[in-house]
Amino acid sequence: MSRLKKILFISGALVVFLTVYVVDVVRHTVSVDLEGALYLREGAIIGAFFLLYLFIRGERLGKPIAIPKSIGKLLMVSVLVILVGSMVVFFGRSPAGEGEGEPPYFAIVHLLSVVFGLTLGLFSINTLLTIKDLLLHKRRKGTKRNLVVYVVLLMCASVLSFPMMSGELPLAPTLLFAASVVMIVVNSFKQNWIVYLSRREKLYSIGYSALLFLAFIALNLLTTQSPVDQVISSFHYPLKTFAQLNAIFGAVYFGMAFISTLFHLPTAEVYERKQSELTSLHNLSRLVTQVFDFSDLVNTVTAMTLEVVGAKSAWLELIKERGANGQVAVEVVSNRNISHEMIEVITMDSESSLRRLVLDSKRALLIDDAGSDRRTRHIKKQGVSIGSLLSVPLVSQGEPIGFLHATKDFEFGFDQDDIDVMTTFADHVTIAIENSKLIEKSLKRERYQQEIMVAQQMQKRLLPQRLPYYACLDIAAVSEPSMEVGGDYYDFVKLDGDRLGVVVGDVSGKGVSAAFYMAEVKGIFQSISKLCASPRELLLRSNESLTESLERKAFISLLYGIIDMQKGTLTVARAGHCPMIYVSGLDARMVRPSGIGLGLTNDRMFEEATQETTLELRKDDLCIFYTDGINESRNHEGEEFGFDRLVQAALGSRFQSAENIKQTILTEIRNYTGDSSYGDDMTLVVIKWLGHLEA
Amino acid sequence: MSEFKVHQRDGEGVSVIDLKGYLDAHTAPDLENAFQKLIDEKKFNIVVNCKDLSYISSAGLGVFMAYIEDVRKNQGDIKLTNMSAKVYNVFDLLGFPILYEIYKDEQEAVGKFAARK
């Protein structure tokens, strides 16, 4: 409601009351009697009270109802009204009352009656609204209807109580009054608000409602006192009935409230505890979604345990490992009001330790009297005193992952409700802890993933960033790891005397270890290739270096060729690698000098086995280096692409550029394998001899 | 892909391992376990029959490398037999025939152990 409206209501009402007062005084002085004016006067007063009602309702609207407080306020106001009423009684009986009728005296007395009437009216309206709030708190279907019926009856009874109306219907006011009282009783049974009060609030309510009951009785008595009666009647006759009925309502309602609060008092504690249990469980289920900080989580769990079952101390243990003979190693992740030493004493690991008992039964363990219980007698001997103890397991997918313990100082501190609540609570805790672990795990995995991505970037940089350029050579190369990182390697090295070294290698196994070996191979190749006159020599020296550092089941296959661009020759040595494909005109063949993989055997055997071979290159001859990922690519039937298809693809595209030949081979493989993903790392280097260097 | 199977037969002074299917990085641990078991039982005369071995990867070859030293140190050997042409090619590319005795026939390999006694 707007401020302007409120001001209009209150000022409108005050203007009416002021006018009525002035007119009354004038009328009394001049003694003009107008029948019609009387009706107008009473109507105006009713209207003014209605405006006051609107004003008070507007004032109360939007403010939350604080129950014991609102009753307390009503009590204060009622005491005030009683005080004013008593004053009226006191002055009304004074001897000065004899001088009534003198105009100046009347003006003062009448002012008093208007002010008192106004106060009583305001108070009655306030009473009605306060009771309305209480009634409609947790209302049912009929609640409002009953109230409306009462208010309608109240209005009718009040209006019909005019003496001039009773002439026509003598019984009506009495009947309406009686009916209103019946509705008062009916309405007074609705005391739902009491249930939701805390124990403390209930105590307040008992006091307030008892005093209010007395206050309303007193008001009832006051309104029947002759001076008050007279004062009210001289101001506004219907107000008497209105105030009386409301005083009765107040007395009956708060009388009933007093009794029902008294009856509700013993259950107050239970209700309060249920509510706190509910709140805690609600909080925990919210906690389940906020499990990014493990230590926060477990500390909240123990704090809530204290709250939920009203325990003195609580601690949470997580199982680190379980021994074969049923022994458990635990870690206390959070403890409240209890030291680690005390926990040690209480849960002392023995044949019948508390943890074992809980583990064996997989259910809550309750020790009602820790001092005399045979399972916990050892605790007292150690000088630690606890009254009762409750331990529940945290069970995830049938496997215990930890324990939640709570103690109280006195014996028989936990009842069945506590066990149920703790068990439910433990389920929530389990979920929260599991979630927390999962999140941690996935964060870790994400970190690993990032590390792998870094490794992938690093490995890509180990491969040539640019292909070497020579007028007599056309070179194309590609290397694709099947996983994030691979064990394939290819490289070029510029040697003295217009010679180019070309190497392709494959580290056994895959993944990170293969990637490390590949980096090692690159280091060795780059450092010794310039020192070795022939491919064979390079392989011998590489084997020497690698045999030491490779693990036993790891080995590296390598194919190394040196192109002499002045002589137009290619010299190749092979360490267990796939043979080179050499295409010259229509003739295609495998170049396969004998040799053993690097890291397989000692130097002497390796030296004996390793041979090299030299080819005289002719214009447009093709040399294809590759790893086994190429020829071992499989189709859906599990058949390999094989050497023959590789050779055919090379032959078919031999007139094209090296880049196109490379693309043709890759396309052939892709067509062959279909959408079955590559099984292995694939590396392909195509070199085309364009002819001798011009001098 | 067909699965991989390792089966062990113990003859007189010689243990025979039958391999079947694909031997790659995923299935290599099965063969490793078989070798380890034989070494633990001090059976160092080993023949590996590759009759039903359809594929071997570099990781598979690595398994033989991992155990040969231990076996030979104990006066034993790992001999390979009955390889298909394709499988032999893989062994051959890497130079295995220089390092291992490879026979066409299982009896021949078993006979070699017997002859040595």
Interface residues (C-beta under 8 A of the other chain):
Chain A: D506 S508 G509 K510 R552 K553 A554 F555 S557 A575 G576 H577 C578 P579 R592 S594 G595 I596 G597 L600 T601 M605 A609 D628 G638 D680
Chain B: M1 S2 A25 S57 S58 A59 L61 G62 V63 M65 A66 E69 L93 L94 G95 I98 L99
